[in-house]
Amino acid sequence: HEIPYGCYARMNQIFIDTEVRTKNTNVINVGRSFREYTNKLGYHDGKANKVLLRQLVNYITSVIRVEPFPGNLVPGRLVGMQTLVAKAWDLHFDVENPEQLMLFKGQIILAEDYARYIHKHAVPLDMSVVRCFQRNPLALDFYRFLAYRNNTLRQPISFPDHLLFEQMGTLIEDDKVTRMRLKHILKTIRSYWPVNAKFEDGYFILEPS
């Protein structure tokens, strides 16, 4: 078992999070064939079928652990919680024959604790926008960040944009390169959703929209 990573892991998680939030359920319908599932995520060429399925299995068999930063606790105190992502699943995904149909729809049954966590912390995303970035992990992370922060935003926020770059995990790149990439991603997002965000004078500014 390996930790989920990359754009395929993000696409699986975003799809499941959005299903939970929009349908108010912990039972995820993944379709009667692997092709039906990949179409939900926007993949059609089949080149990444094995990796996509491996990342889905990695995700649903994971254990999520949440612990506070040690500096926020009194010395010697340990606090945390953990939960399974899924408590059951029934998939018959034939990667070599993705059109092969199951007798019944495949399902992933999320652990109730994890489904409640998604309801509390995740934001449903527009899958049309998500599919535009299906091979771009940075864009997927930035879109999720914007949607989450904007969801409860009541007044403008502004902070040095290098803090955003750190959160996006882009420290190995030059700030100018990262800023340029995120500006381009933001332009694409705004063609679908008029989010009120901008980069200006070394700051990132987000206003309610």
VEXLODO-874878 format. One record per residue (C-alpha): chain; x negated, y, z. Coordinates in steps of 0.1 Angstrom, whole numbers. Each point is the difference from the previous one (the first is absolute). Layout:
N
<atom chain="A" xx="X" yy="Y" zz="Z"/>
...
REM end
This chain:
209
<atom chain="A" xx="0" yy="0" zz="0"/>
<atom chain="A" xx="-13" yy="35" zz="-9"/>
<atom chain="A" xx="11" yy="35" zz="9"/>
<atom chain="A" xx="23" yy="15" zz="-27"/>
<atom chain="A" xx="-19" yy="26" zz="-21"/>
<atom chain="A" xx="2" yy="19" zz="-32"/>
<atom chain="A" xx="28" yy="13" zz="-22"/>
<atom chain="A" xx="19" yy="-34" zz="-1"/>
<atom chain="A" xx="1" yy="-2" zz="38"/>
<atom chain="A" xx="14" yy="36" zz="1"/>
<atom chain="A" xx="26" yy="-7" zz="-27"/>
<atom chain="A" xx="13" yy="-31" zz="19"/>
<atom chain="A" xx="2" yy="20" zz="32"/>
<atom chain="A" xx="17" yy="30" zz="-15"/>
<atom chain="A" xx="26" yy="-22" zz="-17"/>
<atom chain="A" xx="7" yy="-19" zz="32"/>
<atom chain="A" xx="1" yy="32" zz="21"/>
<atom chain="A" xx="24" yy="17" zz="-25"/>
<atom chain="A" xx="23" yy="-31" zz="-1"/>
<atom chain="A" xx="2" yy="0" zz="39"/>
<atom chain="A" xx="8" yy="38" zz="1"/>
<atom chain="A" xx="24" yy="2" zz="-28"/>
<atom chain="A" xx="19" yy="-33" zz="6"/>
<atom chain="A" xx="-2" yy="-1" zz="38"/>
<atom chain="A" xx="-11" yy="-36" zz="0"/>
<atom chain="A" xx="-29" yy="-22" zz="11"/>
<atom chain="A" xx="7" yy="-25" zz="-28"/>
<atom chain="A" xx="-19" yy="10" zz="-32"/>
<atom chain="A" xx="14" yy="-13" zz="-33"/>
<atom chain="A" xx="-30" yy="-6" zz="-23"/>
<atom chain="A" xx="20" yy="-15" zz="-29"/>
<atom chain="A" xx="4" yy="-34" zz="-17"/>
<atom chain="A" xx="-33" yy="0" zz="-18"/>
<atom chain="A" xx="-35" yy="15" zz="3"/>
<atom chain="A" xx="7" yy="22" zz="-31"/>
<atom chain="A" xx="31" yy="15" zz="17"/>
<atom chain="A" xx="-22" yy="9" zz="30"/>
<atom chain="A" xx="-28" yy="15" zz="-21"/>
<atom chain="A" xx="26" yy="20" zz="-19"/>
<atom chain="A" xx="13" yy="15" zz="33"/>
<atom chain="A" xx="-36" yy="13" zz="6"/>
<atom chain="A" xx="-5" yy="11" zz="-36"/>
<atom chain="A" xx="-26" yy="-26" zz="-11"/>
<atom chain="A" xx="7" yy="-16" zz="-34"/>
<atom chain="A" xx="-32" yy="-11" zz="-16"/>
<atom chain="A" xx="-7" yy="-30" zz="23"/>
<atom chain="A" xx="-37" yy="7" zz="2"/>
<atom chain="A" xx="1" yy="5" zz="38"/>
<atom chain="A" xx="26" yy="-27" zz="9"/>
<atom chain="A" xx="-24" yy="-21" zz="22"/>
<atom chain="A" xx="-13" yy="30" zz="18"/>
<atom chain="A" xx="34" yy="15" zz="6"/>
<atom chain="A" xx="14" yy="-32" zz="14"/>
<atom chain="A" xx="-31" yy="-5" zz="22"/>
<atom chain="A" xx="4" yy="35" zz="14"/>
<atom chain="A" xx="37" yy="-7" zz="7"/>
<atom chain="A" xx="-8" yy="-32" zz="19"/>
<atom chain="A" xx="-28" yy="19" zz="19"/>
<atom chain="A" xx="25" yy="26" zz="10"/>
<atom chain="A" xx="29" yy="-21" zz="11"/>
<atom chain="A" xx="-22" yy="-23" zz="20"/>
<atom chain="A" xx="-17" yy="28" zz="18"/>
<atom chain="A" xx="2" yy="10" zz="37"/>
<atom chain="A" xx="4" yy="37" zz="6"/>
<atom chain="A" xx="-17" yy="13" zz="32"/>
<atom chain="A" xx="4" yy="36" zz="13"/>
<atom chain="A" xx="-22" yy="13" zz="27"/>
<atom chain="A" xx="-5" yy="36" zz="13"/>
<atom chain="A" xx="-33" yy="17" zz="-3"/>
<atom chain="A" xx="-20" yy="-10" zz="31"/>
<atom chain="A" xx="-8" yy="36" zz="8"/>
<atom chain="A" xx="37" yy="6" zz="7"/>
<atom chain="A" xx="1" yy="-26" zz="28"/>
<atom chain="A" xx="-13" yy="0" zz="35"/>
<atom chain="A" xx="-32" yy="-21" zz="4"/>
<atom chain="A" xx="6" yy="-37" zz="1"/>
<atom chain="A" xx="36" yy="1" zz="-14"/>
<atom chain="A" xx="8" yy="-21" zz="-31"/>
<atom chain="A" xx="32" yy="7" zz="-19"/>
<atom chain="A" xx="12" yy="-15" zz="-33"/>
<atom chain="A" xx="27" yy="-18" zz="-19"/>
<atom chain="A" xx="0" yy="-24" zz="-29"/>
<atom chain="A" xx="25" yy="-17" zz="-22"/>
<atom chain="A" xx="2" yy="-22" zz="-30"/>
<atom chain="A" xx="9" yy="16" zz="-33"/>
<atom chain="A" xx="22" yy="-29" zz="-11"/>
<atom chain="A" xx="15" yy="-28" zz="20"/>
<atom chain="A" xx="10" yy="-21" zz="-31"/>
<atom chain="A" xx="-2" yy="1" zz="-38"/>
<atom chain="A" xx="13" yy="-21" zz="-29"/>
<atom chain="A" xx="-18" yy="7" zz="-33"/>
<atom chain="A" xx="-5" yy="-20" zz="-31"/>
<atom chain="A" xx="-22" yy="22" zz="-20"/>
<atom chain="A" xx="-16" yy="-18" zz="-30"/>
<atom chain="A" xx="-28" yy="23" zz="-10"/>
<atom chain="A" xx="-8" yy="-20" zz="-32"/>
<atom chain="A" xx="37" yy="-1" zz="-10"/>
<atom chain="A" xx="14" yy="33" zz="15"/>
<atom chain="A" xx="34" yy="-4" zz="-18"/>
<atom chain="A" xx="6" yy="-33" zz="19"/>
<atom chain="A" xx="33" yy="4" zz="19"/>
<atom chain="A" xx="7" yy="-11" zz="36"/>
<atom chain="A" xx="34" yy="-15" zz="8"/>
<atom chain="A" xx="4" yy="27" zz="26"/>
<atom chain="A" xx="-14" yy="35" zz="5"/>
<atom chain="A" xx="-33" yy="1" zz="18"/>
<atom chain="A" xx="0" yy="17" zz="33"/>
<atom chain="A" xx="-24" yy="14" zz="26"/>
<atom chain="A" xx="15" yy="3" zz="35"/>
<atom chain="A" xx="-19" yy="26" zz="20"/>
<atom chain="A" xx="-4" yy="-3" zz="37"/>
<atom chain="A" xx="27" yy="22" zz="17"/>
<atom chain="A" xx="-26" yy="20" zz="20"/>
<atom chain="A" xx="-19" yy="8" zz="-32"/>
<atom chain="A" xx="31" yy="10" zz="-19"/>
<atom chain="A" xx="9" yy="24" zz="28"/>
<atom chain="A" xx="-35" yy="14" zz="-2"/>
<atom chain="A" xx="5" yy="6" zz="-37"/>
<atom chain="A" xx="33" yy="17" zz="7"/>
<atom chain="A" xx="-17" yy="23" zz="25"/>
<atom chain="A" xx="-32" yy="9" zz="-18"/>
<atom chain="A" xx="4" yy="-6" zz="-38"/>
<atom chain="A" xx="18" yy="21" zz="-26"/>
<atom chain="A" xx="17" yy="-14" zz="-30"/>
<atom chain="A" xx="-18" yy="9" zz="-32"/>
<atom chain="A" xx="12" yy="6" zz="-35"/>
<atom chain="A" xx="-12" yy="-31" zz="-18"/>
<atom chain="A" xx="-1" yy="19" zz="-33"/>
<atom chain="A" xx="-28" yy="21" zz="15"/>
<atom chain="A" xx="-17" yy="-30" zz="16"/>
<atom chain="A" xx="-2" yy="-18" zz="-33"/>
<atom chain="A" xx="-18" yy="29" zz="-16"/>
<atom chain="A" xx="-28" yy="-6" zz="25"/>
<atom chain="A" xx="1" yy="-38" zz="1"/>
<atom chain="A" xx="-38" yy="-2" zz="-7"/>
<atom chain="A" xx="-11" yy="30" zz="20"/>
<atom chain="A" xx="-4" yy="-6" zz="37"/>
<atom chain="A" xx="-8" yy="36" zz="8"/>
<atom chain="A" xx="31" yy="12" zz="-17"/>
<atom chain="A" xx="22" yy="-25" zz="18"/>
<atom chain="A" xx="-15" yy="11" zz="34"/>
<atom chain="A" xx="5" yy="37" zz="-9"/>
<atom chain="A" xx="36" yy="-5" zz="-11"/>
<atom chain="A" xx="8" yy="-19" zz="32"/>
<atom chain="A" xx="-17" yy="27" zz="21"/>
<atom chain="A" xx="21" yy="28" zz="-17"/>
<atom chain="A" xx="32" yy="-19" zz="4"/>
<atom chain="A" xx="-6" yy="-9" zz="36"/>
<atom chain="A" xx="-11" yy="35" zz="11"/>
<atom chain="A" xx="28" yy="17" zz="-20"/>
<atom chain="A" xx="27" yy="-22" zz="14"/>
<atom chain="A" xx="2" yy="18" zz="34"/>
<atom chain="A" xx="-18" yy="33" zz="-9"/>
<atom chain="A" xx="19" yy="30" zz="12"/>
<atom chain="A" xx="-27" yy="27" zz="-4"/>
<atom chain="A" xx="-31" yy="3" zz="-22"/>
<atom chain="A" xx="-32" yy="-17" zz="10"/>
<atom chain="A" xx="-36" yy="9" zz="-11"/>
<atom chain="A" xx="-33" yy="-15" zz="8"/>
<atom chain="A" xx="-35" yy="-3" zz="-16"/>
<atom chain="A" xx="3" yy="-23" zz="-29"/>
<atom chain="A" xx="-31" yy="-20" zz="10"/>
<atom chain="A" xx="22" yy="-14" zz="28"/>
<atom chain="A" xx="24" yy="-13" zz="-26"/>
<atom chain="A" xx="-29" yy="-15" zz="-19"/>
<atom chain="A" xx="-12" yy="-18" zz="31"/>
<atom chain="A" xx="35" yy="-15" zz="5"/>
<atom chain="A" xx="1" yy="-11" zz="-36"/>
<atom chain="A" xx="-34" yy="-18" zz="5"/>
<atom chain="A" xx="-19" yy="19" zz="-26"/>
<atom chain="A" xx="-30" yy="11" zz="20"/>
<atom chain="A" xx="-24" yy="-16" zz="-24"/>
<atom chain="A" xx="10" yy="25" zz="-27"/>
<atom chain="A" xx="-8" yy="36" zz="-4"/>
<atom chain="A" xx="28" yy="23" zz="13"/>
<atom chain="A" xx="3" yy="17" zz="-34"/>
<atom chain="A" xx="6" yy="-33" zz="-17"/>
<atom chain="A" xx="25" yy="-12" zz="26"/>
<atom chain="A" xx="18" yy="34" zz="-2"/>
<atom chain="A" xx="2" yy="-2" zz="-38"/>
<atom chain="A" xx="13" yy="-36" zz="1"/>
<atom chain="A" xx="27" yy="8" zz="26"/>
<atom chain="A" xx="11" yy="31" zz="-19"/>
<atom chain="A" xx="5" yy="-21" zz="-31"/>
<atom chain="A" xx="19" yy="-26" zz="20"/>
<atom chain="A" xx="21" yy="28" zz="16"/>
<atom chain="A" xx="9" yy="13" zz="-35"/>
<atom chain="A" xx="13" yy="-34" zz="-10"/>
<atom chain="A" xx="20" yy="-4" zz="32"/>
<atom chain="A" xx="16" yy="34" zz="-5"/>
<atom chain="A" xx="12" yy="-10" zz="-34"/>
<atom chain="A" xx="24" yy="-24" zz="18"/>
<atom chain="A" xx="4" yy="17" zz="34"/>
<atom chain="A" xx="-4" yy="38" zz="5"/>
<atom chain="A" xx="-20" yy="-3" zz="32"/>
<atom chain="A" xx="-12" yy="33" zz="13"/>
<atom chain="A" xx="-37" yy="-7" zz="5"/>
<atom chain="A" xx="-32" yy="16" zz="-12"/>
<atom chain="A" xx="-38" yy="2" zz="4"/>
<atom chain="A" xx="-11" yy="35" zz="7"/>
<atom chain="A" xx="-33" yy="15" zz="12"/>
<atom chain="A" xx="-12" yy="-32" zz="16"/>
<atom chain="A" xx="33" yy="-7" zz="17"/>
<atom chain="A" xx="28" yy="-24" zz="-7"/>
<atom chain="A" xx="34" yy="16" zz="4"/>
<atom chain="A" xx="33" yy="-19" zz="3"/>
<atom chain="A" xx="34" yy="17" zz="3"/>
<atom chain="A" xx="35" yy="-15" zz="5"/>
<atom chain="A" xx="15" yy="-11" zz="-32"/>
REM end
